[in-house]
Amino acid sequence: MSSLADWLKDFRALHAKARAGTLAGREADVYRAGRDELARALLAAQRLTLKPGEQPRQALRVARALQVDLDMLTSAARALTVDVSSGGFACLLAKAPPAGDEVKVSMRLPGGETLACRARVTDVKPLQGNVRASFQLVGLTAAERERIELMVFDTVLEQLTA
């Protein structure tokens, strides 16, 4: 039985190969299984902090500030994400976009890559002086979803070493 530290060391090595695009065969299967296992454990931990009536997340979400440009029906905004998952993101905005609206998104990923996609406004919560808007990414290709997923796990692994 290996320790958590050993497992994380092995997982980091596989993640680095996944990031470089050099995973293949059995290693790719082991990496995907490990990623799923880690995500399930972290999602279970996030569920422990749910308030009564809150719905559990389906995708692992991490606190990460990324620049997003939003092209909405009646305005445009630049913001920083509060958190990100392969399924969506949340950010603070000066004014609330209508729930259900679909917007064009340009998200700046680490390393200077930009992801251009669409997102649907799923929730808006008023805060002091602004709103927290949540967006569901729509129409992503498998490759785009994988780019976000790799960044999510980069963040998880950074936070686990802190």
C-alpha positions in Angstrom: 0.0 0.0 0.0 1.5 3.3 -1.0 1.2 6.5 1.0 -0.8 9.5 -0.2 2.5 11.3 -0.7 3.8 8.5 -3.0 0.5 8.4 -4.9 0.6 12.2 -5.4 4.2 12.0 -6.6 3.2 9.4 -9.2 0.1 11.3 -10.2 2.1 14.5 -10.6 4.4 12.7 -13.0 1.5 11.4 -15.0 -0.1 14.8 -15.0 3.1 16.4 -16.4 3.0 13.8 -19.2 -0.7 14.6 -19.9 0.1 18.3 -20.0 2.9 17.6 -22.5 0.7 15.3 -24.6 2.9 12.3 -24.1 0.6 10.0 -22.2 -0.3 6.8 -24.0 -1.7 3.3 -23.4 -1.8 2.1 -19.8 -0.3 5.3 -18.4 -3.2 7.3 -19.9 -5.7 4.8 -18.3 -3.9 5.0 -15.0 -3.9 8.9 -15.2 -7.6 9.1 -16.0 -8.5 6.8 -13.2 -6.3 8.7 -10.8 -7.8 12.0 -11.9 -11.3 10.7 -11.5 -10.4 9.3 -8.0 -8.9 12.6 -6.9 -11.9 14.6 -8.3 -14.4 12.3 -6.5 -12.5 12.7 -3.2 -12.4 16.5 -3.5 -16.0 16.7 -4.6 -17.0 14.6 -1.6 -15.1 17.1 0.6 -16.9 20.0 -1.0 -20.2 18.3 -0.3 -19.4 18.3 3.4 -19.6 22.1 3.3 -23.0 22.3 1.6 -25.7 24.2 3.3 -29.2 22.6 3.6 -30.9 22.9 0.2 -27.7 23.5 -1.9 -27.1 21.1 -4.8 -23.8 19.3 -4.9 -21.4 20.1 -7.8 -21.0 17.6 -10.6 -17.6 18.9 -11.7 -14.6 19.8 -9.6 -14.4 23.6 -9.2 -11.2 25.4 -8.1 -10.6 28.9 -7.0 -8.6 30.4 -9.9 -8.4 34.0 -11.2 -8.5 34.0 -15.0 -9.3 37.0 -17.2 -12.6 36.6 -19.1 -14.1 38.9 -21.7 -17.8 38.6 -21.9 -19.8 39.7 -24.9 -23.4 39.9 -23.7 -26.5 40.8 -25.6 -26.6 44.4 -24.4 -23.0 45.0 -23.1 -19.5 43.8 -22.8 -17.4 43.2 -19.7 -14.0 42.2 -18.6 -13.7 40.3 -15.3 -11.6 37.8 -13.4 -13.0 34.4 -12.6 -13.6 33.6 -8.9 -13.6 29.9 -9.6 -13.5 27.6 -12.7 -14.4 24.0 -13.6 -14.6 22.1 -16.8 -18.3 22.9 -16.8 -18.3 26.6 -16.1 -17.0 29.5 -14.0 -18.1 32.4 -11.8 -17.0 36.0 -11.8 -17.9 39.3 -10.2 -19.7 41.8 -12.4 -20.9 45.4 -11.9 -24.4 44.6 -13.2 -26.4 41.4 -13.5 -26.8 39.6 -16.8 -30.2 38.0 -17.3 -30.2 34.4 -16.1 -30.5 32.0 -19.1 -28.8 34.4 -21.6 -26.0 33.0 -23.7 -22.8 35.0 -24.0 -19.6 34.9 -26.0 -16.6 34.2 -23.7 -12.9 34.7 -24.3 -11.0 33.1 -21.4 -7.3 33.7 -20.9 -5.8 30.4 -19.8 -2.4 30.1 -18.1 0.5 30.2 -20.5 -1.2 32.8 -22.7 -3.7 30.5 -24.4 -7.1 31.9 -25.1 -10.3 29.8 -25.1 -13.1 31.3 -27.2 -16.5 29.7 -26.4 -20.0 30.3 -25.4 -21.6 30.2 -21.9 -25.0 30.4 -20.4 -25.8 32.5 -17.3 -27.0 30.0 -14.7 -27.1 32.0 -11.5 -26.8 35.6 -10.4 -26.3 36.5 -6.7 -26.4 40.2 -5.6 -23.4 41.2 -3.4 -22.3 44.4 -1.8 -21.7 46.7 -4.8 -21.7 44.0 -7.5 -23.0 40.6 -8.5 -21.6 37.1 -8.6 -22.6 35.6 -11.9 -22.2 31.9 -12.7 -21.9 30.6 -16.2 -22.2 27.1 -17.7 -19.8 26.5 -20.7 -21.7 25.2 -23.7 -20.6 23.5 -26.9 -17.0 22.8 -25.9 -15.1 20.3 -27.9 -13.5 17.4 -26.0 -10.1 19.0 -26.6 -11.3 22.4 -25.1 -12.8 20.6 -22.1 -9.6 18.7 -21.6 -7.6 22.0 -21.7 -9.7 23.4 -18.9 -9.6 20.1 -16.9 -5.8 20.0 -17.1 -5.7 23.6 -15.8 -8.1 22.6 -12.9 -5.8 19.8 -11.9 -2.8 22.1 -12.2 -4.5 24.3 -9.6 -5.4 21.3 -7.4 -1.8 20.0 -7.4 -0.5 23.6 -6.7 -2.9 23.9 -3.7 -2.0 20.4 -2.4 1.7 21.4 -2.2 1.0 24.7 -0.5 
